[in-house]
Amino acid sequence: MAIPHKIENRGGKREGSGRKMKTVSEYQLALLSKTLKKFQKDTGKSIYDILAVIIYGKESRMGERLAAIKLVMESTIAKTSEKDVNITQRLEPSIYLPEQLPDPAKIVAIEGGKR
């Protein structure tokens, strides 16, 4: 005998009840933020303080400094993307205004009449 498949394993019977779903990236970001706040509270230094010590510290090697600088630059400078747009084809609108199409309610006499 087959076991019926449950669609979701959270919440109650009412619609919208239960914990809201999170994407993996939202979950990982929340976990990272929680962990960083915990270590900041324990050590008294933020992640930016630690990166600054790595970047400007005398005991840091050049590779460590460059990696830290890259992290800071990637997180603080906005990325822009520019694209050339060349319009080579003109498309007509798919919806026409009423005055551009013949009036469907207008009665038109058919040539030949009744036979």
C-alpha positions as a printed NumPy array, in Angstrom:
array([[  0.   ,   0.   ,   0.   ],
       [  1.41 ,   3.373,  -1.01 ],
       [  1.76 ,   6.204,   1.459],
       [  0.05 ,   9.394,   0.238],
       [  2.511,  12.135,  -0.639],
       [  2.357,  15.244,   1.532],
       [  2.867,  18.438,  -0.426],
       [  4.373,  20.414,   2.463],
       [  5.403,  19.33 ,   5.925],
       [  4.884,  22.586,   7.771],
       [  2.064,  24.57 ,   9.302],
       [ -1.438,  23.696,  10.286],
       [ -4.671,  23.111,   8.432],
       [ -5.499,  26.747,   7.842],
       [ -4.324,  28.472,   4.685],
       [ -1.107,  30.436,   5.158],
       [ -0.297,  28.975,   8.554],
       [  3.166,  27.858,   9.511],
       [  6.676,  29.057,   8.898],
       [  7.283,  30.915,   5.648],
       [  9.643,  29.277,   3.169],
       [ 13.104,  30.814,   2.631],
       [ 15.4  ,  30.355,  -0.298],
       [ 18.792,  28.812,   0.336],
       [ 20.579,  32.141,  -0.129],
       [ 18.235,  33.9  ,   2.324],
       [ 18.863,  31.156,   4.874],
       [ 22.644,  31.279,   4.385],
       [ 22.675,  35.099,   4.613],
       [ 20.682,  35.022,   7.867],
       [ 22.991,  32.354,   9.3  ],
       [ 26.103,  34.321,   8.301],
       [ 24.689,  37.527,   9.796],
       [ 23.832,  35.737,  13.059],
       [ 27.306,  34.179,  13.275],
       [ 29.07 ,  37.482,  12.549],
       [ 27.003,  39.292,  15.191],
       [ 27.889,  36.592,  17.732],
       [ 31.632,  36.855,  17.051],
       [ 31.436,  40.656,  17.027],
       [ 29.83 ,  40.552,  20.45 ],
       [ 32.441,  38.077,  21.766],
       [ 35.548,  39.804,  20.359],
       [ 34.42 ,  43.424,  20.277],
       [ 35.567,  43.76 ,  16.642],
       [ 33.41 ,  43.844,  13.558],
       [ 34.28 ,  42.058,  10.324],
       [ 35.283,  45.433,   8.873],
       [ 37.717,  46.012,  11.74 ],
       [ 39.331,  42.642,  11.06 ],
       [ 39.558,  43.347,   7.322],
       [ 41.134,  46.742,   8.068],
       [ 43.722,  45.058,  10.313],
       [ 44.533,  42.595,   7.518],
       [ 44.769,  45.346,   4.891],
       [ 46.838,  47.834,   6.914],
       [ 48.598,  45.48 ,   9.339],
       [ 52.382,  45.112,   9.174],
       [ 52.324,  41.349,   9.808],
       [ 49.949,  40.561,   6.895],
       [ 51.391,  39.032,   3.756],
       [ 50.745,  40.672,   0.388],
       [ 48.41 ,  37.87 ,  -0.765],
       [ 46.264,  38.254,   2.347],
       [ 46.155,  42.014,   1.868],
       [ 45.113,  41.705,  -1.769],
       [ 42.38 ,  39.194,  -0.914],
       [ 41.022,  41.48 ,   1.813],
       [ 41.132,  44.503,  -0.502],
       [ 39.282,  42.529,  -3.157],
       [ 36.561,  41.563,  -0.661],
       [ 36.106,  45.176,   0.444],
       [ 36.071,  46.522,  -3.108],
       [ 33.572,  43.924,  -4.359],
       [ 31.181,  44.611,  -1.494],
       [ 31.354,  48.414,  -1.567],
       [ 31.567,  49.389,  -5.234],
       [ 28.438,  48.976,  -7.333],
       [ 28.802,  47.045, -10.552],
       [ 27.505,  48.744, -13.667],
       [ 26.77 ,  47.181, -16.98 ],
       [ 26.54 ,  49.145, -20.177],
       [ 25.074,  47.795, -23.356],
       [ 24.791,  49.187, -26.869],
       [ 21.239,  49.032, -28.156],
       [ 20.723,  49.258, -31.901],
       [ 17.128,  49.208, -33.078],
       [ 17.062,  47.734, -36.565],
       [ 13.456,  46.623, -36.808],
       [ 10.29 ,  48.554, -36.102],
       [  7.464,  46.431, -34.788],
       [  3.889,  47.559, -35.177],
       [  1.713,  47.608, -32.076],
       [ -0.328,  44.481, -31.439],
       [ -3.317,  46.519, -30.201],
       [ -4.764,  49.127, -32.541],
       [ -6.869,  52.099, -31.641],
       [-10.516,  51.86 , -32.747],
       [-10.201,  54.47 , -35.519],
       [ -7.432,  52.509, -37.233],
       [ -9.541,  49.397, -37.873],
       [-12.834,  49.256, -39.767],
       [-15.921,  49.476, -37.58 ],
       [-17.318,  45.918, -37.159],
       [-20.79 ,  47.241, -36.233],
       [-21.198,  49.093, -39.521],
       [-23.633,  47.379, -41.925],
       [-22.24 ,  46.895, -45.4  ],
       [-24.512,  45.906, -48.28 ],
       [-23.445,  42.771, -50.12 ],
       [-23.524,  43.082, -53.878],
       [-26.002,  40.844, -55.651],
       [-28.667,  41.069, -52.98 ],
       [-31.046,  38.187, -52.177],
       [-31.496,  35.388, -54.685]])
